[in-house]
């Protein structure tokens, strides 16, 4: 039997797990609920992860002893404190944590190093260099960060209507369509009823999903207020990349081209983000690279988690060419 590895990638909306062998063959793929321990609680997430592992083993008809490693890359698990807390909770559930490696969700798309920008429910940007160094910008959650994310866009849309109606900050664009869509989506008759969604029955992922409605407003009606929200999001995501650029190793932009993996639902609206993104990344000092190739995963990031977890156990999956699991979203020429 080939050696087997589990990879788990989890965020604020869902968690996916895979069982692969040393050649990259995928035997099992399963999906479950969100797994950010700071949102769901470390004990609850540990139970969810244990159940996911048990279900993967059962479906693959594999015993735990045959596993080489389990790589878990999770939103909210980027700090050592988070990893230690989760490891402790898993141990309480009688899981052999010696096989388990825990890291942040951004590792999944770039298990062998690289640059990644996530903009889904939340947002983050990081570079992992070959020498083990890394630099991040963002990723501090919806109270302290998440700029450019789906939650951020949705929250700003609602705040923009509030500010306009309060005569605090008047919008240069007509907000009628946006306001009507807000009331329809959240099933409220007045804007004041939205307070229940933010202060009593807060559901971050539900609020974030309103961004899809905003994207449809732009696509179907070319609503200027909605278009501006995406341009602003693009700008701040580009600024995140600019922020980490001095820390990106030269090996990652040979011949001047930097490859950036973009992940998350917000990038489905790339055509609305692009103008702001280019402005955000171009604003300021000259960058060390002159071209950016944006790529998207065509396979699950959980496979990357499995590769990363295997390497942490001293097992290099050299037969798995993860670099082929991408498609090009866009190539941007920079005028440095």
MARDREN-877860 format. One line per field, with one value per residue (C-alpha): chain; residue in three letters; x, y, z; residue number from 0. Coordinates in steps of 0.5 Angstrom, whole numbers, plus 500, padded with zeros to 3 digits. Example, Ala and Ser with C-alpha at 12.3 -4.5 7.8 and 13.67 -1.06 7.14 Angstrom:
// residues 2
kette = (A_A)
rest = (ALA_SER)
X = (525_527)
Y = (491_498)
Z = (516_514)
nr = (0_1)
//
This chain:
// residues 336
kette = (A_A_A_A_A_A_A_A_A_A_A_A_A_A_A_A_A_A_A_A_A_A_A_A_A_A_A_A_A_A_A_A_A_A_A_A_A_A_A_A_A_A_A_A_A_A_A_A_A_A_A_A_A_A_A_A_A_A_A_A_A_A_A_A_A_A_A_A_A_A_A_A_A_A_A_A_A_A_A_A_A_A_A_A_A_A_A_A_A_A_A_A_A_A_A_A_A_A_A_A_A_A_A_A_A_A_A_A_A_A_A_A_A_A_A_A_A_A_A_A_A_A_A_A_A_A_A_A_A_A_A_A_A_A_A_A_A_A_A_A_A_A_A_A_A_A_A_A_A_A_A_A_A_A_A_A_A_A_A_A_A_A_A_A_A_A_A_A_A_A_A_A_A_A_A_A_A_A_A_A_A_A_A_A_A_A_A_A_A_A_A_A_A_A_A_A_A_A_A_A_A_A_A_A_A_A_A_A_A_A_A_A_A_A_A_A_A_A_A_A_A_A_A_A_A_A_A_A_A_A_A_A_A_A_A_A_A_A_A_A_A_A_A_A_A_A_A_A_A_A_A_A_A_A_A_A_A_A_A_A_A_A_A_A_A_A_A_A_A_A_A_A_A_A_A_A_A_A_A_A_A_A_A_A_A_A_A_A_A_A_A_A_A_A_A_A_A_A_A_A_A_A_A_A_A_A_A_A_A_A_A_A_A_A_A_A_A_A_A_A_A_A_A_A_A_A_A_A_A_A_A_A_A_A_A_A)
rest = (UNK_UNK_UNK_UNK_UNK_UNK_UNK_UNK_UNK_UNK_UNK_UNK_UNK_UNK_UNK_UNK_UNK_UNK_UNK_UNK_UNK_UNK_UNK_UNK_UNK_UNK_UNK_UNK_UNK_UNK_UNK_UNK_UNK_UNK_UNK_UNK_UNK_UNK_UNK_UNK_UNK_UNK_UNK_UNK_UNK_UNK_UNK_UNK_UNK_UNK_UNK_UNK_UNK_UNK_UNK_UNK_UNK_UNK_UNK_UNK_UNK_UNK_UNK_UNK_UNK_UNK_UNK_UNK_UNK_UNK_UNK_UNK_UNK_UNK_UNK_UNK_UNK_UNK_UNK_UNK_UNK_UNK_UNK_UNK_UNK_UNK_UNK_UNK_UNK_UNK_UNK_UNK_UNK_UNK_UNK_UNK_UNK_UNK_UNK_UNK_UNK_UNK_UNK_UNK_UNK_UNK_UNK_UNK_UNK_UNK_UNK_UNK_UNK_UNK_UNK_UNK_UNK_UNK_UNK_UNK_UNK_UNK_UNK_UNK_UNK_UNK_UNK_UNK_UNK_UNK_UNK_UNK_UNK_UNK_UNK_UNK_UNK_UNK_UNK_UNK_UNK_UNK_UNK_UNK_UNK_UNK_UNK_UNK_UNK_UNK_UNK_UNK_UNK_UNK_UNK_UNK_UNK_UNK_UNK_UNK_UNK_UNK_UNK_UNK_UNK_UNK_UNK_UNK_UNK_UNK_UNK_UNK_UNK_UNK_UNK_UNK_UNK_UNK_UNK_UNK_UNK_UNK_UNK_UNK_UNK_UNK_UNK_UNK_UNK_UNK_UNK_UNK_UNK_UNK_UNK_UNK_UNK_UNK_UNK_UNK_UNK_UNK_UNK_UNK_UNK_UNK_UNK_UNK_UNK_UNK_UNK_UNK_UNK_UNK_UNK_UNK_UNK_UNK_UNK_UNK_UNK_UNK_UNK_UNK_UNK_UNK_UNK_UNK_UNK_UNK_UNK_UNK_UNK_UNK_UNK_UNK_UNK_UNK_UNK_UNK_UNK_UNK_UNK_UNK_UNK_UNK_UNK_UNK_UNK_UNK_UNK_UNK_UNK_UNK_UNK_UNK_UNK_UNK_UNK_UNK_UNK_UNK_UNK_UNK_UNK_UNK_UNK_UNK_UNK_UNK_UNK_UNK_UNK_UNK_UNK_UNK_UNK_UNK_UNK_UNK_UNK_UNK_UNK_UNK_UNK_UNK_UNK_UNK_UNK_UNK_UNK_UNK_UNK_UNK_UNK_UNK_UNK_UNK_UNK_UNK_UNK_UNK_UNK_UNK_UNK_UNK_UNK_UNK_UNK_UNK_UNK_UNK_UNK_UNK_UNK_UNK_UNK_UNK_UNK_UNK_UNK_UNK_UNK_UNK_UNK_UNK_UNK_UNK_UNK_UNK_UNK_UNK_UNK_UNK_UNK_UNK)
X = (500_502_504_498_497_491_491_485_484_479_476_471_466_468_473_475_479_483_486_492_498_505_504_498_492_486_482_477_475_470_467_464_463_467_474_476_478_477_470_468_472_478_474_469_474_478_471_470_477_477_470_473_479_475_470_476_479_472_471_478_477_484_487_490_496_497_497_504_502_496_497_492_492_486_484_486_491_497_500_503_498_493_496_498_491_488_493_491_484_486_490_484_480_485_488_496_498_505_503_499_502_498_499_495_490_495_500_495_496_503_506_513_513_511_506_499_493_486_480_474_470_476_483_490_497_503_510_513_521_525_529_524_522_515_512_505_500_493_489_487_480_474_474_482_483_480_480_478_474_467_465_469_465_459_460_462_456_451_456_456_448_448_453_449_442_445_448_455_458_454_456_457_453_446_445_437_439_444_439_434_438_441_434_432_437_437_429_428_424_428_436_435_433_440_443_440_445_451_450_445_445_452_454_460_459_452_454_460_455_452_458_455_449_453_457_451_449_455_454_447_446_453_451_456_456_457_463_466_466_470_475_476_477_482_486_487_489_494_496_497_502_506_507_510_514_520_521_520_526_529_528_520_521_526_526_522_515_512_507_501_496_489_484_477_470_472_477_471_469_476_474_471_477_483_483_484_489_493_493_494_500_503_502_509_516_519_517_523_519_515_510_505_502_496_494_488_488_485_485_483_488_487_492_497_496_497_504_506_504_508_514_514_514_520_517_518_512_517_512_507_507_503_505_501_494_493_490_492_487_491_498_499_505_507_510_516)
Y = (500_507_512_516_523_527_535_539_547_551_558_562_559_552_546_541_535_530_523_523_518_520_521_526_521_523_518_522_529_531_538_540_547_553_552_558_557_564_564_557_556_551_546_546_546_540_536_538_536_530_528_530_526_520_521_521_515_511_513_511_505_506_506_511_507_507_515_518_525_530_537_542_550_554_561_563_558_563_564_559_560_558_552_550_551_547_541_541_540_535_531_531_527_522_524_522_530_527_526_533_540_546_552_558_558_561_556_551_555_555_549_550_557_563_569_569_574_571_575_571_572_575_577_576_577_573_571_565_565_559_560_560_567_570_577_578_584_584_578_581_579_583_588_590_588_584_590_588_582_580_582_589_590_588_592_598_598_598_604_608_608_610_615_618_618_621_627_625_623_624_619_622_616_614_609_607_600_599_600_596_590_591_591_585_581_582_582_588_594_600_600_601_594_592_593_586_583_586_586_581_575_577_572_574_569_571_578_577_573_580_582_577_581_587_584_582_590_592_586_587_595_598_601_606_606_598_599_604_599_594_599_600_593_592_598_595_588_591_595_589_586_593_592_585_587_589_582_578_574_575_568_569_574_571_575_581_577_575_570_571_566_569_565_567_569_576_574_572_579_581_585_590_589_590_598_599_593_596_603_600_596_601_607_609_607_603_595_590_586_589_584_580_574_572_565_561_554_549_544_544_548_541_538_543_542_535_536_541_537_531_536_538_530_530_527_530_529_530_526_531_537_542_548_545_546_553_557_564_570_576_578_585_590_595_601_602)
Z = (500_498_504_506_508_510_509_512_510_514_514_516_512_511_512_507_508_503_503_498_497_496_488_489_488_492_495_499_499_504_507_513_517_519_523_525_533_535_532_534_540_540_543_538_532_535_535_528_526_530_526_519_520_523_517_512_515_514_507_505_509_512_519_523_524_516_516_515_517_518_516_518_515_519_519_526_527_525_532_536_542_537_535_542_544_539_540_547_545_540_545_550_544_545_538_537_536_534_527_526_524_525_521_518_512_507_507_503_497_497_501_498_499_495_495_497_498_501_500_502_508_511_508_509_505_506_503_505_503_502_508_512_513_512_512_513_512_515_517_524_524_522_528_527_519_514_509_502_504_503_510_509_503_505_512_508_504_510_513_507_507_514_513_507_511_517_513_516_509_503_497_490_488_488_494_492_489_494_500_497_496_503_506_501_503_511_510_514_513_515_516_524_524_521_528_530_525_528_535_537_532_529_523_520_514_513_512_508_503_501_497_492_491_491_485_481_482_478_473_472_473_473_480_481_488_488_483_488_493_489_487_494_496_490_492_499_497_492_498_502_497_496_504_504_497_501_504_498_496_490_488_487_482_477_471_474_474_481_482_487_488_490_494_496_493_492_487_482_481_479_473_478_483_478_477_484_485_480_483_490_489_484_489_493_492_486_487_486_480_474_473_477_475_479_479_482_485_480_486_493_498_503_498_499_507_506_502_508_513_510_509_517_518_514_508_502_497_491_486_487_482_486_481_476_480_478_472_470_472_470_468_470_467_472_470_475)
nr = (0_1_2_3_4_5_6_7_8_9_10_11_12_13_14_15_16_17_18_19_20_21_22_23_24_25_26_27_28_29_30_31_32_33_34_35_36_37_38_39_40_41_42_43_44_45_46_47_48_49_50_51_52_53_54_55_56_57_58_59_60_61_62_63_64_65_66_67_68_69_70_71_72_73_74_75_76_77_78_79_80_81_82_83_84_85_86_87_88_89_90_91_92_93_94_95_96_97_98_99_100_101_102_103_104_105_106_107_108_109_110_111_112_113_114_115_116_117_118_119_120_121_122_123_124_125_126_127_128_129_130_131_132_133_134_135_136_137_138_139_140_141_142_143_144_145_146_147_148_149_150_151_152_153_154_155_156_157_158_159_160_161_162_163_164_165_166_167_168_169_170_171_172_173_174_175_176_177_178_179_180_181_182_183_184_185_186_187_188_189_190_191_192_193_194_195_196_197_198_199_200_201_202_203_204_205_206_207_208_209_210_211_212_213_214_215_216_217_218_219_220_221_222_223_224_225_226_227_228_229_230_231_232_233_234_235_236_237_238_239_240_241_242_243_244_245_246_247_248_249_250_251_252_253_254_255_256_257_258_259_260_261_262_263_264_265_266_267_268_269_270_271_272_273_274_275_276_277_278_279_280_281_282_283_284_285_286_287_288_289_290_291_292_293_294_295_296_297_298_299_300_301_302_303_304_305_306_307_308_309_310_311_312_313_314_315_316_317_318_319_320_321_322_323_324_325_326_327_328_329_330_331_332_333_334_335)
//
